């Protein structure tokens, strides 16, 4: 468990707004499902179709994959990796750091990686605000603060 996750506490008052953010992310990004995963690999919340899936294994692998990508970034000289995209034949995963936790959007050909990325980053910032964390990058929110949901919908419809 990393330093950021050790101080993480999601109580009964914070969880419902987080679940609402995940629900909205699933709908607006047209993802199949969305998971909120602790950096240690445990599922904190989920939204969407996760039946017939080994969620415990998936969440552990998400955390491990993201940690490996962060370490590759660090070794390459970038100390602020915050988004990882995995593309498959029939489905994709987009993982985004939200403070000390991860949001993972699982999606298919019904949407685009660009839309999912924009919506997931916005959700990450909202969750960070609820948890009292800082945005993962000082420049991360600049463009998202001026682009409205209607602007994004217009681009992808």
LINJOHU-V60495 format. One record per backbone hydrogen bond with DSSP energy under -0.5 kcal/mol. CO is the residue of the C=O (numbers start at 1). NH is the residue of the N-H. E is the energy in kcal/mol with one decimal. If there is no record, write none. Layout:
# LINJOHU-V60495
co->CO nh->NH e->E
co->CO nh->NH e->E
This chain:
# LINJOHU-V60495
co->2 nh->6 e->-2.0
co->3 nh->7 e->-1.0
co->5 nh->8 e->-1.6
co->9 nh->11 e->-0.7
co->11 nh->14 e->-0.6
co->11 nh->15 e->-2.2
co->12 nh->16 e->-0.6
co->14 nh->18 e->-1.6
co->15 nh->19 e->-2.8
co->16 nh->20 e->-2.1
co->17 nh->21 e->-2.0
co->18 nh->22 e->-2.4
co->19 nh->23 e->-2.6
co->20 nh->24 e->-2.6
co->21 nh->25 e->-2.5
co->22 nh->26 e->-2.5
co->23 nh->27 e->-2.2
co->24 nh->28 e->-3.1
co->25 nh->29 e->-2.1
co->26 nh->30 e->-0.7
co->26 nh->31 e->-1.3
co->27 nh->30 e->-0.5
co->32 nh->49 e->-1.7
co->33 nh->106 e->-3.1
co->34 nh->47 e->-2.3
co->35 nh->37 e->-0.6
co->35 nh->104 e->-2.8
co->36 nh->44 e->-3.4
co->36 nh->45 e->-1.3
co->37 nh->102 e->-2.9
co->38 nh->41 e->-2.6
co->42 nh->38 e->-3.2
co->45 nh->36 e->-3.0
co->47 nh->34 e->-2.9
co->48 nh->50 e->-1.0
co->50 nh->53 e->-1.0
co->53 nh->55 e->-1.6
co->54 nh->58 e->-2.7
co->55 nh->59 e->-2.9
co->56 nh->60 e->-1.9
co->57 nh->61 e->-2.6
co->58 nh->62 e->-2.5
co->59 nh->63 e->-2.2
co->60 nh->64 e->-2.2
co->61 nh->65 e->-2.9
co->62 nh->66 e->-2.6
co->63 nh->67 e->-2.3
co->64 nh->68 e->-2.3
co->65 nh->69 e->-2.4
co->66 nh->70 e->-2.6
co->67 nh->71 e->-2.1
co->68 nh->72 e->-2.4
co->69 nh->73 e->-2.5
co->70 nh->74 e->-2.5
co->71 nh->75 e->-2.6
co->72 nh->76 e->-1.9
co->73 nh->78 e->-3.3
co->74 nh->77 e->-1.3
co->77 nh->79 e->-0.6
co->82 nh->97 e->-2.7
co->84 nh->95 e->-3.3
co->86 nh->93 e->-2.5
co->91 nh->88 e->-1.3
co->92 nh->107 e->-2.2
co->93 nh->86 e->-2.9
co->94 nh->105 e->-2.7
co->95 nh->84 e->-2.7
co->96 nh->103 e->-2.8
co->98 nh->101 e->-1.2
co->100 nh->39 e->-0.8
co->101 nh->98 e->-3.2
co->102 nh->37 e->-3.0
co->103 nh->96 e->-2.6
co->104 nh->35 e->-2.5
co->104 nh->106 e->-0.5
co->105 nh->94 e->-2.2
co->105 nh->107 e->-0.5
co->106 nh->32 e->-2.4
co->106 nh->33 e->-1.7
co->107 nh->92 e->-3.2
co->108 nh->111 e->-1.5
co->112 nh->116 e->-2.3
co->113 nh->117 e->-2.7
co->114 nh->118 e->-2.4
co->115 nh->119 e->-2.5
co->116 nh->120 e->-2.7
co->117 nh->121 e->-2.4
co->118 nh->122 e->-1.8
co->119 nh->123 e->-2.3
co->120 nh->124 e->-2.4
co->121 nh->125 e->-1.9
co->122 nh->126 e->-1.9
co->123 nh->127 e->-2.6
co->124 nh->128 e->-2.6
co->125 nh->129 e->-2.0
co->126 nh->130 e->-1.9
co->127 nh->131 e->-2.2
co->128 nh->132 e->-0.7
co->128 nh->133 e->-2.4
co->129 nh->132 e->-0.6
co->137 nh->140 e->-1.4
co->139 nh->142 e->-0.8
co->141 nh->145 e->-1.9
co->142 nh->146 e->-0.6
co->143 nh->146 e->-0.8
co->143 nh->147 e->-1.4
co->146 nh->148 e->-0.5
co->148 nh->152 e->-1.9
co->149 nh->153 e->-2.7
co->150 nh->154 e->-2.3
co->151 nh->155 e->-1.3
co->152 nh->156 e->-1.4
co->153 nh->157 e->-1.1
